[in-house]
């Protein structure tokens, strides 16, 4: 069992890390949690243990469970998504598909996708909130990409980064299928609205 000093240290470290990750000031966190600015400073500097009520308020303001605040494990988080656990979230009659490999939780969303498009097939993506970016790298075949009014053709080994706040289209333009990986980066302040998963915002149900 952790000592009171160890609990205070863990809570202070976790509250500070989560606040910074969510780009909140001390004053903003204090207001959201219903505590004083001094209380947040005391907690982050491990000067005393907060009450249960204060912990619950901080957890709610930071959008985590109380367990995330008192967790004393300082080891980096490692999440493994096995191949069998990946989710195919889109497919077409032509045999194209998009597999969601792994992603992070809000506020800063990062998603990794694995796409295969058959020749002549394509997918139309809706505009994402301002600030969203996508990175695509072609593994094999030829990819046609349209972002707004800009069109590009990418060959195997080519990589592109683009701002995704305009409608965009991916298409298989070669003689065979094209396979590419895609990373979507949506910061928590993108569009100045609460973030939503790209998986929910862009792809229709399978």
VEXLO-51676 format. One line per field, with one value per residue (C-alpha): residue number from 1; residue in one letter; chain; x, y, z. Coordinates in Angstrom, 2 decimals, decimal comma. Example, Ala and Ser with C-alpha at 12.3 -4.5 7.8 and 13.67 -1.06 7.14 Angstrom:
# residues 2
i c(1; 2)
aa c(A; S)
ch c(A; A)
u c(12,30; 13,67)
v c(-4,50; -1,06)
w c(7,80; 7,14)
***
This chain:
# residues 206
i c(1; 2; 3; 4; 5; 6; 7; 8; 9; 10; 11; 12; 13; 14; 15; 16; 17; 18; 19; 20; 21; 22; 23; 24; 25; 26; 27; 28; 29; 30; 31; 32; 33; 34; 35; 36; 37; 38; 39; 40; 41; 42; 43; 44; 45; 46; 47; 48; 49; 50; 51; 52; 53; 54; 55; 56; 57; 58; 59; 60; 61; 62; 63; 64; 65; 66; 67; 68; 69; 70; 71; 72; 73; 74; 75; 76; 77; 78; 79; 80; 81; 82; 83; 84; 85; 86; 87; 88; 89; 90; 91; 92; 93; 94; 95; 96; 97; 98; 99; 100; 101; 102; 103; 104; 105; 106; 107; 108; 109; 110; 111; 112; 113; 114; 115; 116; 117; 118; 119; 120; 121; 122; 123; 124; 125; 126; 127; 128; 129; 130; 131; 132; 133; 134; 135; 136; 137; 138; 139; 140; 141; 142; 143; 144; 145; 146; 147; 148; 149; 150; 151; 152; 153; 154; 155; 156; 157; 158; 159; 160; 161; 162; 163; 164; 165; 166; 167; 168; 169; 170; 171; 172; 173; 174; 175; 176; 177; 178; 179; 180; 181; 182; 183; 184; 185; 186; 187; 188; 189; 190; 191; 192; 193; 194; 195; 196; 197; 198; 199; 200; 201; 202; 203; 204; 205; 206)
aa c(X; X; X; X; X; X; X; X; X; X; X; X; X; X; X; X; X; X; X; X; X; X; X; X; X; X; X; X; X; X; X; X; X; X; X; X; X; X; X; X; X; X; X; X; X; X; X; X; X; X; X; X; X; X; X; X; X; X; X; X; X; X; X; X; X; X; X; X; X; X; X; X; X; X; X; X; X; X; X; X; X; X; X; X; X; X; X; X; X; X; X; X; X; X; X; X; X; X; X; X; X; X; X; X; X; X; X; X; X; X; X; X; X; X; X; X; X; X; X; X; X; X; X; X; X; X; X; X; X; X; X; X; X; X; X; X; X; X; X; X; X; X; X; X; X; X; X; X; X; X; X; X; X; X; X; X; X; X; X; X; X; X; X; X; X; X; X; X; X; X; X; X; X; X; X; X; X; X; X; X; X; X; X; X; X; X; X; X; X; X; X; X; X; X; X; X; X; X; X; X; X; X; X; X; X; X)
ch c(A; A; A; A; A; A; A; A; A; A; A; A; A; A; A; A; A; A; A; A; A; A; A; A; A; A; A; A; A; A; A; A; A; A; A; A; A; A; A; A; A; A; A; A; A; A; A; A; A; A; A; A; A; A; A; A; A; A; A; A; A; A; A; A; A; A; A; A; A; A; A; A; A; A; A; A; A; A; A; A; A; A; A; A; A; A; A; A; A; A; A; A; A; A; A; A; A; A; A; A; A; A; A; A; A; A; A; A; A; A; A; A; A; A; A; A; A; A; A; A; A; A; A; A; A; A; A; A; A; A; A; A; A; A; A; A; A; A; A; A; A; A; A; A; A; A; A; A; A; A; A; A; A; A; A; A; A; A; A; A; A; A; A; A; A; A; A; A; A; A; A; A; A; A; A; A; A; A; A; A; A; A; A; A; A; A; A; A; A; A; A; A; A; A; A; A; A; A; A; A; A; A; A; A; A; A)
u c(0,00; 1,29; 2,16; 0,41; 3,55; 3,64; -0,04; 0,50; 3,45; 1,51; -1,55; 0,55; 2,45; -0,70; -2,78; -0,01; 0,60; -3,11; -3,66; -0,77; -1,91; -5,33; -3,75; -5,49; -4,14; -4,13; -6,96; -9,03; -8,62; -9,47; -12,65; -13,72; -13,06; -14,68; -11,56; -9,23; -6,12; -4,05; -5,51; -4,42; -0,93; -0,71; -1,79; 0,58; 3,50; 2,53; 1,97; -0,67; -3,31; -6,53; -9,90; -12,03; -14,36; -11,45; -10,13; -13,54; -13,84; -10,37; -10,99; -14,24; -12,59; -9,75; -12,15; -10,54; -11,37; -10,02; -7,79; -5,88; -5,04; -3,80; -1,96; 1,59; 3,05; 5,41; 6,23; 5,26; 1,94; 2,28; -0,79; -0,50; -3,26; -2,83; -3,59; -6,66; -8,03; -7,90; -11,32; -12,35; -14,61; -15,24; -15,42; -16,80; -18,35; -15,13; -13,12; -11,58; -11,34; -10,11; -8,77; -8,53; -5,29; -5,04; -5,77; -5,62; -8,39; -9,32; -8,37; -5,51; -6,63; -4,12; -5,41; -3,58; -5,39; -4,47; -6,18; -6,49; -8,26; -8,96; -8,27; -10,92; -12,38; -12,23; -13,41; -14,68; -13,73; -15,66; -13,95; -12,59; -12,37; -9,81; -6,42; -6,79; -3,96; -3,51; -0,28; -0,43; 2,37; 1,89; 3,16; 2,30; 0,39; -0,65; -2,86; -4,85; -5,43; -7,67; -7,78; -10,18; -9,24; -5,67; -4,91; -1,82; -0,73; 1,44; 3,53; 4,89; 7,24; 5,67; 4,37; 2,11; 0,91; -2,14; -4,60; -7,88; -10,41; -11,55; -13,33; -10,81; -10,78; -8,51; -8,60; -6,85; -5,49; -3,04; -3,52; -3,53; -4,69; -3,07; -2,26; -1,37; -1,18; -2,77; -2,23; -4,89; -3,88; -6,66; -5,59; -8,08; -8,62; -9,25; -12,18; -12,60; -15,20; -15,05; -13,04; -14,71; -13,06; -12,25; -13,56; -16,98; -16,86; -15,68; -16,58; -20,08; -21,03; -19,53)
v c(0,00; 3,48; 5,84; 9,21; 10,88; 8,53; 9,19; 12,95; 12,68; 10,50; 12,76; 15,88; 14,37; 13,03; 16,20; 18,37; 16,02; 15,75; 19,50; 20,24; 17,57; 19,22; 22,67; 23,96; 26,71; 26,30; 28,83; 26,98; 23,66; 25,23; 26,76; 23,52; 21,45; 23,96; 24,47; 27,38; 28,14; 27,62; 24,13; 23,11; 24,49; 22,63; 19,38; 19,69; 20,35; 17,40; 19,56; 17,47; 14,97; 16,28; 15,24; 12,67; 15,45; 17,42; 14,32; 13,64; 17,25; 17,23; 13,90; 15,17; 18,39; 16,42; 13,84; 10,83; 8,48; 8,95; 5,91; 7,88; 10,52; 8,20; 5,75; 5,63; 3,77; 6,19; 3,76; 4,94; 3,62; 0,95; -0,23; -3,11; -3,70; -7,14; -7,69; -9,73; -6,85; -4,25; -3,10; -2,88; 0,19; 0,65; -1,58; -1,34; -3,72; -3,50; -5,02; -1,85; -1,45; 0,79; -0,82; 1,21; 0,06; 2,16; 5,61; 7,88; 9,35; 13,05; 15,79; 15,25; 12,56; 10,54; 7,68; 5,13; 3,63; 0,97; 1,45; -0,71; 0,69; -1,35; 0,17; 2,76; 2,72; 5,63; 7,16; 10,70; 12,14; 15,01; 18,17; 17,85; 20,65; 23,36; 22,27; 18,60; 17,15; 13,85; 12,08; 9,40; 7,07; 4,78; 1,24; -0,16; 0,87; 4,38; 6,71; 9,64; 12,33; 15,37; 17,96; 20,79; 21,73; 20,36; 16,97; 14,79; 11,36; 9,39; 6,32; 3,63; 5,25; 8,71; 10,48; 13,52; 15,72; 17,93; 20,05; 18,17; 20,96; 20,69; 17,73; 15,19; 12,02; 9,00; 6,87; 3,86; 5,13; 2,38; -0,99; -2,79; -2,07; 0,70; 0,24; 3,15; 3,99; 7,14; 9,04; 11,54; 14,24; 16,29; 18,53; 19,09; 22,70; 21,87; 23,93; 25,25; 22,54; 19,36; 16,79; 13,77; 10,65; 10,64; 7,10; 8,44; 11,64; 10,36; 6,74; 5,36; 2,19; -0,97)
w c(0,00; -0,88; 1,95; 2,20; 0,85; -2,14; -2,84; -2,71; -5,09; -7,54; -7,47; -7,97; -10,89; -12,56; -12,12; -13,54; -16,50; -17,35; -17,01; -19,36; -21,80; -21,93; -22,26; -19,15; -16,96; -13,18; -12,97; -15,61; -13,80; -10,46; -11,88; -13,59; -10,45; -8,08; -5,98; -5,38; -7,40; -4,28; -3,84; -7,33; -6,70; -3,40; -5,04; -8,00; -5,66; -3,41; -0,33; 1,42; 0,32; -1,26; 0,10; -1,72; -2,86; -4,31; -6,10; -7,61; -8,78; -10,34; -12,04; -13,54; -14,73; -16,32; -17,79; -16,15; -13,31; -9,80; -10,41; -13,04; -10,44; -7,71; -9,96; -8,61; -11,61; -13,35; -16,16; -19,67; -20,89; -23,59; -25,50; -27,96; -30,50; -32,04; -35,72; -34,87; -32,77; -35,57; -36,78; -40,44; -40,37; -44,08; -47,12; -50,64; -53,13; -55,16; -52,30; -50,88; -47,11; -44,30; -41,12; -37,91; -36,25; -33,09; -31,73; -28,70; -26,59; -26,60; -26,21; -28,68; -31,11; -33,13; -35,29; -37,43; -40,45; -42,98; -46,36; -49,48; -52,55; -55,66; -59,12; -59,97; -56,46; -54,03; -50,79; -50,19; -46,81; -45,28; -44,06; -40,51; -37,92; -38,61; -37,31; -38,30; -40,38; -42,19; -43,14; -45,85; -46,95; -49,95; -49,39; -52,83; -55,96; -57,01; -55,04; -56,35; -53,72; -53,98; -51,20; -51,99; -55,55; -55,33; -56,90; -56,43; -57,64; -55,23; -56,00; -53,68; -51,18; -51,52; -48,41; -48,07; -45,22; -45,69; -43,75; -43,72; -43,13; -46,77; -48,42; -49,71; -51,79; -51,95; -55,12; -56,63; -59,96; -60,98; -62,63; -59,28; -55,74; -53,73; -50,05; -47,81; -44,14; -42,80; -39,56; -38,52; -36,04; -34,46; -31,54; -28,78; -29,80; -33,48; -34,68; -31,12; -30,50; -28,39; -30,39; -31,97; -33,20; -36,90; -36,88; -35,90; -37,92; -41,27; -41,85; -42,25; -40,39; -41,94)
***
